[in-house]
Amino acid sequence: MTAVKNGLRKTPDITVHIKPLEGFLFKNKEIKFGMSQREIENLLEKPEEFEVSNLSKGITESRDAADFFYWFQGDYIINYGIEQLRSLDVPLESGIRIFYKDIDILNDEEAVSKLSQYDTPTADDGKYMNFYELGICLGGYGRKKLFRGKIVTLFSRVDIKYFEILYKEGGEEISHKN
């Protein structure tokens, strides 16, 4: 059953299982960071919609209220189909459940403290909290809120520097060592 809330399609029957810095399971399909758009389409189907942004130099594909994000391959030319997956965004309002081990990140009020057993998070004074060893960025979990509510972003090891910058722009100082 699919419900719509604030323009998002709620899909409570979908779960995502995190494989830190490598990828995730989505609809019981193994998705790895660095896979091409075509490889992901072969596993999941074509996206419901997509958006190209020359500003962020990437393509966002929406699937079941989750956003798959691909960055252009070093130039500003769109090479649709071969761009590589860089991150996954799952907003709270999507109804998707996202897990690391047995932690239901979007629905467990103790998620941050439970995740902290596996990795030390950045401070929570800004908009974002990052778990760099788990490849998890929590948006809206800090003292400053996001306009779109809470969101979990999964990322790979090669994108840690990008998420350090995002963290800093959210009102923080980088507080971990690589």
Contacts in CASP RR format, 6 or more apart in sequence:
PFRMAT RR
TARGET T0000
AUTHOR 0000-0000-0000
METHOD contacts of the structure
MODEL  1
MTAVKNGLRKTPDITVHIKPLEGFLFKNKEIKFGMSQREIENLLEKPEEF
EVSNLSKGITESRDAADFFYWFQGDYIINYGIEQLRSLDVPLESGIRIFY
KDIDILNDEEAVSKLSQYDTPTADDGKYMNFYELGICLGGYGRKKLFRGK
IVTLFSRVDIKYFEILYKEGGEEISHKN
1 12 0 8 1.000
1 13 0 8 1.000
2 9 0 8 1.000
2 10 0 8 1.000
2 11 0 8 1.000
3 9 0 8 1.000
3 10 0 8 1.000
4 10 0 8 1.000
5 93 0 8 1.000
6 93 0 8 1.000
8 65 0 8 1.000
8 91 0 8 1.000
8 93 0 8 1.000
8 94 0 8 1.000
9 64 0 8 1.000
9 65 0 8 1.000
9 94 0 8 1.000
10 65 0 8 1.000
10 93 0 8 1.000
10 94 0 8 1.000
10 95 0 8 1.000
11 64 0 8 1.000
11 65 0 8 1.000
11 94 0 8 1.000
11 95 0 8 1.000
11 96 0 8 1.000
12 95 0 8 1.000
12 96 0 8 1.000
12 97 0 8 1.000
14 26 0 8 1.000
14 27 0 8 1.000
14 64 0 8 1.000
14 66 0 8 1.000
14 95 0 8 1.000
14 96 0 8 1.000
14 97 0 8 1.000
15 25 0 8 1.000
15 96 0 8 1.000
15 97 0 8 1.000
15 98 0 8 1.000
15 99 0 8 1.000
16 24 0 8 1.000
16 25 0 8 1.000
16 26 0 8 1.000
16 66 0 8 1.000
16 88 0 8 1.000
16 90 0 8 1.000
16 96 0 8 1.000
16 97 0 8 1.000
16 98 0 8 1.000
16 99 0 8 1.000
16 154 0 8 1.000
17 24 0 8 1.000
17 25 0 8 1.000
17 99 0 8 1.000
17 100 0 8 1.000
18 24 0 8 1.000
18 98 0 8 1.000
18 99 0 8 1.000
18 100 0 8 1.000
18 134 0 8 1.000
18 135 0 8 1.000
18 136 0 8 1.000
18 154 0 8 1.000
19 25 0 8 1.000
19 30 0 8 1.000
20 100 0 8 1.000
20 133 0 8 1.000
20 134 0 8 1.000
20 135 0 8 1.000
20 136 0 8 1.000
21 33 0 8 1.000
21 133 0 8 1.000
21 134 0 8 1.000
21 135 0 8 1.000
21 155 0 8 1.000
21 156 0 8 1.000
21 157 0 8 1.000
22 32 0 8 1.000
22 33 0 8 1.000
22 156 0 8 1.000
23 30 0 8 1.000
23 31 0 8 1.000
23 32 0 8 1.000
23 33 0 8 1.000
23 88 0 8 1.000
23 154 0 8 1.000
23 156 0 8 1.000
24 31 0 8 1.000
24 88 0 8 1.000
24 154 0 8 1.000
25 31 0 8 1.000
26 44 0 8 1.000
26 63 0 8 1.000
26 66 0 8 1.000
26 88 0 8 1.000
27 44 0 8 1.000
27 64 0 8 1.000
29 43 0 8 1.000
29 44 0 8 1.000
30 43 0 8 1.000
31 40 0 8 1.000
31 43 0 8 1.000
31 44 0 8 1.000
31 85 0 8 1.000
31 88 0 8 1.000
32 85 0 8 1.000
33 84 0 8 1.000
33 85 0 8 1.000
33 86 0 8 1.000
33 87 0 8 1.000
33 155 0 8 1.000
33 156 0 8 1.000
33 158 0 8 1.000
33 159 0 8 1.000
34 84 0 8 1.000
34 85 0 8 1.000
34 86 0 8 1.000
34 156 0 8 1.000
35 84 0 8 1.000
35 85 0 8 1.000
36 81 0 8 1.000
36 82 0 8 1.000
36 83 0 8 1.000
36 84 0 8 1.000
36 85 0 8 1.000
37 59 0 8 1.000
37 61 0 8 1.000
37 70 0 8 1.000
37 80 0 8 1.000
37 81 0 8 1.000
37 82 0 8 1.000
37 83 0 8 1.000
37 85 0 8 1.000
38 81 0 8 1.000
38 82 0 8 1.000
40 61 0 8 1.000
40 68 0 8 1.000
40 85 0 8 1.000
41 47 0 8 1.000
41 81 0 8 1.000
44 63 0 8 1.000
45 63 0 8 1.000
47 61 0 8 1.000
47 62 0 8 1.000
47 63 0 8 1.000
47 68 0 8 1.000
48 62 0 8 1.000
48 63 0 8 1.000
48 64 0 8 1.000
49 61 0 8 1.000
49 62 0 8 1.000
50 59 0 8 1.000
50 60 0 8 1.000
50 61 0 8 1.000
50 62 0 8 1.000
51 59 0 8 1.000
51 60 0 8 1.000
52 58 0 8 1.000
52 59 0 8 1.000
52 78 0 8 1.000
53 59 0 8 1.000
53 60 0 8 1.000
54 76 0 8 1.000
56 71 0 8 1.000
57 71 0 8 1.000
57 72 0 8 1.000
57 74 0 8 1.000
57 76 0 8 1.000
58 69 0 8 1.000
58 70 0 8 1.000
58 71 0 8 1.000
58 72 0 8 1.000
58 83 0 8 1.000
59 69 0 8 1.000
59 70 0 8 1.000
59 72 0 8 1.000
59 78 0 8 1.000
59 80 0 8 1.000
59 83 0 8 1.000
60 67 0 8 1.000
60 68 0 8 1.000
60 69 0 8 1.000
60 70 0 8 1.000
61 67 0 8 1.000
61 68 0 8 1.000
61 69 0 8 1.000
61 70 0 8 1.000
62 68 0 8 1.000
64 94 0 8 1.000
64 96 0 8 1.000
65 90 0 8 1.000
65 91 0 8 1.000
65 93 0 8 1.000
65 94 0 8 1.000
65 95 0 8 1.000
65 96 0 8 1.000
66 88 0 8 1.000
66 89 0 8 1.000
66 90 0 8 1.000
66 94 0 8 1.000
66 96 0 8 1.000
67 88 0 8 1.000
67 89 0 8 1.000
68 85 0 8 1.000
68 88 0 8 1.000
69 85 0 8 1.000
69 86 0 8 1.000
69 87 0 8 1.000
69 88 0 8 1.000
69 89 0 8 1.000
70 83 0 8 1.000
70 84 0 8 1.000
70 85 0 8 1.000
70 86 0 8 1.000
71 83 0 8 1.000
71 84 0 8 1.000
71 86 0 8 1.000
72 78 0 8 1.000
72 79 0 8 1.000
72 83 0 8 1.000
73 79 0 8 1.000
73 82 0 8 1.000
73 83 0 8 1.000
73 84 0 8 1.000
86 155 0 8 1.000
86 156 0 8 1.000
86 159 0 8 1.000
87 153 0 8 1.000
87 154 0 8 1.000
87 155 0 8 1.000
87 156 0 8 1.000
87 159 0 8 1.000
88 153 0 8 1.000
88 154 0 8 1.000
89 151 0 8 1.000
89 152 0 8 1.000
89 153 0 8 1.000
90 96 0 8 1.000
90 98 0 8 1.000
90 106 0 8 1.000
90 151 0 8 1.000
90 152 0 8 1.000
90 153 0 8 1.000
90 154 0 8 1.000
91 148 0 8 1.000
91 149 0 8 1.000
91 150 0 8 1.000
91 151 0 8 1.000
92 106 0 8 1.000
92 149 0 8 1.000
92 150 0 8 1.000
92 151 0 8 1.000
93 149 0 8 1.000
95 106 0 8 1.000
96 106 0 8 1.000
97 104 0 8 1.000
97 106 0 8 1.000
97 107 0 8 1.000
98 104 0 8 1.000
98 105 0 8 1.000
98 106 0 8 1.000
98 152 0 8 1.000
99 105 0 8 1.000
100 115 0 8 1.000
100 118 0 8 1.000
100 134 0 8 1.000
100 136 0 8 1.000
101 118 0 8 1.000
103 111 0 8 1.000
103 114 0 8 1.000
103 115 0 8 1.000
104 111 0 8 1.000
105 111 0 8 1.000
105 115 0 8 1.000
105 136 0 8 1.000
105 138 0 8 1.000
105 152 0 8 1.000
106 150 0 8 1.000
106 152 0 8 1.000
108 114 0 8 1.000
112 121 0 8 1.000
112 124 0 8 1.000
112 129 0 8 1.000
112 138 0 8 1.000
112 141 0 8 1.000
115 121 0 8 1.000
115 131 0 8 1.000
115 134 0 8 1.000
115 136 0 8 1.000
118 131 0 8 1.000
118 133 0 8 1.000
118 134 0 8 1.000
119 131 0 8 1.000
119 132 0 8 1.000
119 133 0 8 1.000
119 134 0 8 1.000
120 131 0 8 1.000
120 176 0 8 1.000
121 129 0 8 1.000
121 130 0 8 1.000
121 131 0 8 1.000
121 138 0 8 1.000
122 128 0 8 1.000
122 129 0 8 1.000
122 130 0 8 1.000
122 132 0 8 1.000
122 167 0 8 1.000
122 172 0 8 1.000
122 174 0 8 1.000
122 175 0 8 1.000
122 176 0 8 1.000
123 129 0 8 1.000
123 172 0 8 1.000
123 173 0 8 1.000
123 175 0 8 1.000
124 141 0 8 1.000
124 142 0 8 1.000
124 143 0 8 1.000
125 142 0 8 1.000
125 143 0 8 1.000
125 144 0 8 1.000
125 171 0 8 1.000
125 172 0 8 1.000
126 142 0 8 1.000
126 143 0 8 1.000
126 144 0 8 1.000
126 170 0 8 1.000
126 171 0 8 1.000
126 172 0 8 1.000
127 139 0 8 1.000
127 140 0 8 1.000
127 142 0 8 1.000
127 144 0 8 1.000
127 145 0 8 1.000
127 146 0 8 1.000
127 170 0 8 1.000
127 171 0 8 1.000
128 137 0 8 1.000
128 138 0 8 1.000
128 139 0 8 1.000
128 140 0 8 1.000
128 141 0 8 1.000
128 142 0 8 1.000
128 163 0 8 1.000
128 166 0 8 1.000
128 167 0 8 1.000
128 170 0 8 1.000
128 172 0 8 1.000
129 137 0 8 1.000
129 138 0 8 1.000
129 139 0 8 1.000
129 141 0 8 1.000
129 142 0 8 1.000
129 167 0 8 1.000
130 136 0 8 1.000
130 137 0 8 1.000
130 138 0 8 1.000
130 163 0 8 1.000
130 164 0 8 1.000
130 167 0 8 1.000
130 176 0 8 1.000
131 137 0 8 1.000
131 138 0 8 1.000
132 160 0 8 1.000
132 163 0 8 1.000
132 176 0 8 1.000
132 178 0 8 1.000
135 154 0 8 1.000
135 155 0 8 1.000
135 156 0 8 1.000
135 157 0 8 1.000
135 160 0 8 1.000
135 163 0 8 1.000
136 152 0 8 1.000
136 153 0 8 1.000
136 154 0 8 1.000
136 155 0 8 1.000
137 152 0 8 1.000
137 153 0 8 1.000
137 154 0 8 1.000
137 155 0 8 1.000
137 163 0 8 1.000
137 166 0 8 1.000
137 167 0 8 1.000
138 150 0 8 1.000
138 151 0 8 1.000
138 152 0 8 1.000
138 153 0 8 1.000
139 146 0 8 1.000
139 149 0 8 1.000
139 150 0 8 1.000
139 151 0 8 1.000
139 152 0 8 1.000
139 153 0 8 1.000
140 146 0 8 1.000
140 149 0 8 1.000
140 150 0 8 1.000
140 151 0 8 1.000
141 150 0 8 1.000
144 170 0 8 1.000
144 171 0 8 1.000
153 163 0 8 1.000
155 162 0 8 1.000
155 163 0 8 1.000
160 178 0 8 1.000
164 174 0 8 1.000
167 174 0 8 1.000
168 174 0 8 1.000
END
